[in-house]
Amino acid sequence: MCASGTAVAVAASNPVKSLSKDQVAKIFTAQISDWKDVGGTPGKIRILIREQGASTRSAFEAYFFDGKKPTYATNAVEVTNIDETVKAINSFKESIGMVTMNASTFSNATIAFATIDGIAASRDNLNSGKYQVRRPLYLVYNSDAVKVKPTIRAFIDFAKGPEGQKILAGL
C-alpha cells in the first residue's frame, strides 16, 4: 500500500548531517562514541533507541544491523515514542536517535534527518524505495469480491487510487 521510513535524527544545530550505514551501526553500538570521529564538533554522542518491539526500532535493526539484534551502547537511553525522542534530541544537542518519518517529524525544524550513504531521508526517496530504511505497510483484506462489503471495497479502491496514494505519501 505504502511504506513507512525510519530516519536517523540529530539536532538541527548538529553539523553532522551525513553518515554511512557502517558509521550509524558503530555509533549505536558505541564503537564510535565522539562526534569528532564522524566529522562533527568534539563531544560524547548520546544514543536514543526506541523500545524493544517498536516497529521503528525493528526497521532500524533490519537495515543497519542486517536483521541481527545489536548490542546497543550501555549508555543508550530507551524512549517510547517520537515525541520523547524529539524532546531528548532538543534537550541534549549531542543526541542521535531513530524516528519514524511522518508529517510531524518531516515538518519539525528542530531536528534533522541524517543522509545515509548519500541518500537523503526524504518523502520522495522513501516512496520511490531509494531510501532503504523502510518497512512496507499493507492493507489486508479478503480478495473474494463476494465477501467484501461495498463500503470496504470503495475504501480499498480509494486507498489504492491516485488520491489515496497521494494522502498516504504525505503521512
N, C-alpha and C positions, 0 to 999 in steps of 0.2 A: 504494500500500500504506500509506504513511505519509509524514511529512515530517521533515526534519532542519533545525534552525534554526541561524543564526549570530547570536550576540549581540555587542554592543559591551560589553566588560568593563572595569571600573575597580576600584581597591582599595575594599574595603568602607568604609574611612575617608574616601574622597573625597566631598566634599559634592555634587559634580555627579552627579546620578542621572538627569537627563532632558536629552536633546539632540534637535535636529531632524535630519532627513536631511541637510539642507544643512550644518549645523554639523559633522556627522561627516565628510562629504566634505571640508570645509575643514580640519578638524583633520588628517586623514590625508595631505593634500597641502600642509601647512604654511601654509595661508592664515590659519589660526588656530593660534597656537603657545603661547599662555599660557592657563592655566585661568581667569584673571580675565575673559577675553573671553567666557566661557560661564557666568559666574556663580560661579566657584569661587575658591579661595584663589590669590593670585598665585603663579605658578611655571610653569616651562617644561614643556610636555607632552612626554612620552616616548612615541613611537609604536612599537607592536609589530605586525608583519604576519606572516602565515603565508607559507610558501614558495610560489613560483610553482607552479601546478598543484594545490595543495591545494584540496579541494572547499570548505572553509571560506572560503578567500580568493575562490574563484570566485563563491560565493553572495553574499559581501560586495560584490564589484565589480559583480555583476549588479544589485543593489539600489541601493547608494549611488552608483554611477557609471553607472547605466543600461546596464551591459554593456560600457562602454568601459574600456580599460586606463588607469588613472590614472598620473600621475607622483607617486609617493609622496614624502614628505618625505625629503630627503637623509640626515637623521639617523635614519630609521626602522630599527629592528632587526628582522631576519628571524628568526623562530623556527620550529621544525619540528614542534611538537606542542602539545597542550593543556597538558600538564604544564609545559613550558618557559614557555608564556605566563603561566600562573598564578604560577609561581615568579618570573618577572620582574616581574609586577604587584605581588607581595608584597615584592620586594626594592626596587623603585622605585615608591613610592606615587603618583608623578605620572604613571604609565604609563596607557595606554589600549591595548586590544588587541581582536582578533577571536577569538572562541572558539566552538566547537561547543556547542550547547545539548544537554547529555546528563545522565545521572544524576549524574555526578561534578561537573559544573560547577553544576548546579542546587543540589546539597547543599553546595557549598563556601562557607562563611560568610566567607572572607577576600576574596572578590570580590563585586562587584555588577554586575548587568546593567543598562545604561542603558535607560531608557524612550525609545523613538524616536517622535517626533511624537505623544506622549501614549499610545502603545500599549506596555504592559509586555511584556517578553520572558519570557512565562510559558508553561508547557506548554499551558494552555487556549487561549491566544491563538495559539500555534504550531499546535496541532491543528485549530483552527477556521479557520485561514487569516487571522485578523485581524492577526497579526504576520507581516509580509511578507518578512522577511529569512530566506528558507527555500528549500529545494530538495526536490522530491518524491523519494521513494525507491520504486523499482519492483522488482517480483519478475517476472522474465521467464521464461516457460515456454511450451511447446508447447500450443496451445489444442486440438489434436486429442486428444480424450479417449482414443482407442485407443492413442496413442503415449505417454501419460503413465502412468508406473508407479503402482500403487495407493498406495505409501508417499509418493510425491511429491504425488499428489492429496490425500491425507489432510493432509499438511503445508500445502498451499495452502489447503485448506478451513479448517484451524485458524487460519492466519495472517490470513485474511480474516474469520473469525468474531469474535464479541464478546470471547472470552478472548484471542485472538491480538492483536486491536486494542488491548485494554487493556494488554497487555505492551508492544507497540510504542509506545504513547502514553507509557509510563513510562520509556522509554530516555533 
